[in-house]
Amino acid sequence: MLEGRPIVSDISSESEHVSELLDHYLQPFAMTNFSYIRDSYDFIEKIKDLSIPADALLITGDVRALYTNMHIDLILSSVREVFEEFPDPQRPLRFSSSSFQVGQGACLIAP
């Protein structure tokens, strides 16, 4: 049987707005990473001046079960590091010693 992974829309779900908020604040940091590729056009722009040998093989791949393999503790510590390194008093996202909160709202994640 072929292996696959579910692709589920987050639109109109309970976490849609929190996801948008996180994306808004994390996107500028993600875009500074050397491995960041915005889309196919960005990829082509990045490689257009590369000299690729005629006998080279160009290979693409897909990550299987990406989200089930994410280490939540590592993700939270990475986000916390970025937010601490680049503080923004206007950012409504806060970490306490044991939770992640949006504004004065309820705890989202308790590691």
TORLUMKOL-490219 format. One record per residue (C-alpha): residue in one letter; x, y, z. Coordinates in Angstrom, 2 decimals. Example, Ala and Ser with C-alpha at 12.3 -4.5 7.8 and 13.67 -1.06 7.14 Angstrom:
<atoms>
+------+---------+---------+---------+
: code :       u :       v :       w :
+------+---------+---------+---------+
:    a :   12.30 :   -4.50 :    7.80 :
:    s :   13.67 :   -1.06 :    7.14 :
+------+---------+---------+---------+
</atoms>
This chain:
<atoms>
+------+---------+---------+---------+
: code :       u :       v :       w :
+------+---------+---------+---------+
:    m :    0.00 :    0.00 :    0.00 :
:    l :    1.27 :    3.49 :   -0.79 :
:    e :    2.25 :    5.57 :    2.17 :
:    g :    0.91 :    9.07 :    2.57 :
:    r :    0.18 :   11.77 :    5.03 :
:    p :   -3.03 :   13.66 :    5.68 :
:    i :   -3.24 :   17.25 :    4.53 :
:    v :   -5.81 :   19.01 :    6.65 :
:    s :   -6.96 :   22.59 :    6.25 :
:    d :   -6.71 :   24.78 :    9.34 :
:    i :   -9.18 :   27.34 :    7.97 :
:    s :  -12.02 :   28.06 :   10.40 :
:    s :  -10.52 :   25.78 :   13.04 :
:    e :   -9.95 :   26.70 :   16.67 :
:    s :   -6.24 :   27.34 :   16.04 :
:    e :   -6.51 :   29.36 :   12.80 :
:    h :   -6.06 :   32.79 :   14.37 :
:    v :   -3.26 :   31.71 :   16.70 :
:    s :   -1.47 :   30.14 :   13.72 :
:    e :   -1.81 :   33.40 :   11.77 :
:    l :   -0.44 :   35.36 :   14.73 :
:    l :    2.54 :   33.05 :   15.15 :
:    d :    3.21 :   33.13 :   11.42 :
:    h :    3.14 :   36.93 :   11.44 :
:    y :    5.84 :   37.14 :   14.12 :
:    l :    7.98 :   34.17 :   13.05 :
:    q :    7.98 :   34.71 :    9.27 :
:    p :   10.58 :   37.53 :    9.31 :
:    f :   13.00 :   35.27 :   11.23 :
:    a :   12.35 :   32.25 :    9.02 :
:    m :   13.12 :   34.29 :    5.92 :
:    t :   16.63 :   35.12 :    7.21 :
:    n :   17.65 :   31.45 :    7.31 :
:    f :   20.07 :   30.55 :    4.48 :
:    s :   17.96 :   27.49 :    3.60 :
:    y :   14.68 :   29.42 :    3.31 :
:    i :   13.01 :   29.04 :   -0.10 :
:    r :    9.83 :   31.07 :   -0.56 :
:    d :    8.55 :   29.24 :   -3.64 :
:    s :    9.67 :   27.66 :   -6.92 :
:    y :   10.51 :   31.05 :   -8.43 :
:    d :   12.73 :   31.90 :   -5.46 :
:    f :   14.50 :   28.56 :   -5.83 :
:    i :   15.15 :   29.17 :   -9.53 :
:    e :   16.48 :   32.64 :   -8.77 :
:    k :   18.88 :   31.20 :   -6.18 :
:    i :   20.30 :   28.53 :   -8.49 :
:    k :   20.23 :   30.31 :  -11.85 :
:    d :   23.91 :   31.28 :  -11.72 :
:    l :   25.15 :   27.92 :  -10.46 :
:    s :   27.30 :   25.87 :  -12.76 :
:    i :   25.82 :   22.38 :  -12.71 :
:    p :   27.90 :   19.62 :  -14.32 :
:    a :   26.25 :   17.82 :  -17.23 :
:    d :   26.49 :   14.47 :  -15.41 :
:    a :   24.91 :   15.80 :  -12.19 :
:    l :   21.62 :   14.38 :  -10.97 :
:    l :   19.09 :   16.85 :   -9.61 :
:    i :   16.83 :   15.15 :   -7.09 :
:    t :   13.77 :   16.36 :   -5.22 :
:    g :   12.05 :   14.76 :   -2.29 :
:    d :    9.17 :   15.06 :    0.09 :
:    v :    9.25 :   14.64 :    3.83 :
:    r :    7.01 :   11.82 :    4.98 :
:    a :    4.99 :   12.42 :    8.15 :
:    l :    6.68 :   15.76 :    8.79 :
:    y :    4.40 :   16.96 :   11.56 :
:    t :    4.34 :   13.71 :   13.50 :
:    n :    8.15 :   13.85 :   13.70 :
:    m :    8.44 :   17.37 :   15.06 :
:    h :   10.04 :   17.73 :   18.48 :
:    i :    7.70 :   20.17 :   20.23 :
:    d :   10.17 :   20.93 :   23.05 :
:    l :   12.84 :   21.88 :   20.49 :
:    i :   10.39 :   24.04 :   18.55 :
:    l :    9.27 :   25.87 :   21.69 :
:    s :   12.83 :   26.48 :   22.84 :
:    s :   13.77 :   27.77 :   19.36 :
:    v :   10.85 :   30.20 :   19.28 :
:    r :   11.64 :   31.30 :   22.83 :
:    e :   15.30 :   31.94 :   21.85 :
:    v :   14.32 :   34.07 :   18.85 :
:    f :   11.81 :   36.07 :   20.89 :
:    e :   14.38 :   36.65 :   23.65 :
:    e :   17.09 :   37.65 :   21.17 :
:    f :   14.75 :   40.05 :   19.35 :
:    p :   12.35 :   41.42 :   21.99 :
:    d :    9.31 :   43.34 :   20.79 :
:    p :    7.04 :   44.98 :   23.40 :
:    q :    4.25 :   45.09 :   20.80 :
:    r :    4.33 :   41.30 :   20.32 :
:    p :    1.35 :   39.77 :   22.15 :
:    l :    3.08 :   36.38 :   22.42 :
:    r :    4.69 :   35.57 :   25.77 :
:    f :    6.58 :   32.69 :   27.31 :
:    s :    6.54 :   32.03 :   31.02 :
:    s :    8.66 :   29.36 :   32.64 :
:    s :    6.15 :   26.67 :   31.78 :
:    s :    3.73 :   27.98 :   29.18 :
:    f :    3.18 :   29.98 :   26.01 :
:    q :    0.46 :   32.62 :   26.05 :
:    v :   -1.11 :   35.09 :   23.66 :
:    g :   -1.76 :   38.43 :   25.36 :
:    q :   -3.78 :   37.97 :   28.51 :
:    g :   -5.39 :   34.80 :   27.12 :
:    a :   -5.23 :   31.24 :   28.28 :
:    c :   -2.13 :   29.05 :   28.16 :
:    l :   -1.67 :   27.51 :   24.72 :
:    i :    1.14 :   25.07 :   25.35 :
:    a :    2.44 :   23.76 :   28.62 :
:    p :    5.67 :   21.87 :   27.91 :
+------+---------+---------+---------+
</atoms>
